[in-house]
Amino acid sequence: MGVCAKPMKYGDVAWKCEDCEKDSTCIICQDCFNKGDHTGHRVWLKTNVGGCCDCGDPDAWEEKGFCCDHKGFAASSHTMLAALPKHI
């Protein structure tokens, strides 16, 4: 899957990374944070957030901060094309 987009609701834990976010509203969920590499980055744990996880969205997040499961829109389209039957 190219983009996480997990809905975040009151009480969920989310992370901000000042080195990966493209604006101050960007967040990633706990799962994506755990599967990414933010070593040495300026990160903040957030609670009581709203919105959705920005992992994999190149308009919101730097590619260096994507987790291993979400590699962006290009990865998503490549995966979908590869899954098509050979005769198509």
Stockholm file with secondary structure:
# STOCKHOLM 1.0

chainA/1-88         MGVCAKPMKYGDVAWKCEDCEKDSTCIICQDCFNKGDHTGHRVWLKTNVGGCCDCGDPDAWEEKGFCCDHKGFAASSHTMLAALPKHI
#=GR chainA/1-88 SS CCCCCCEECTTCEEEEETTTBSSTTCCEEHHHHHHSCCTTSCEEEEESCCEECCTTCTTTBCGGGCCTTCCCHHHHHHHHHHHSCTTC
#=GC SS_cons        CCCCCCEECTTCEEEEETTTBSSTTCCEEHHHHHHSCCTTSCEEEEESCCEECCTTCTTTBCGGGCCTTCCCHHHHHHHHHHHSCTTC
//
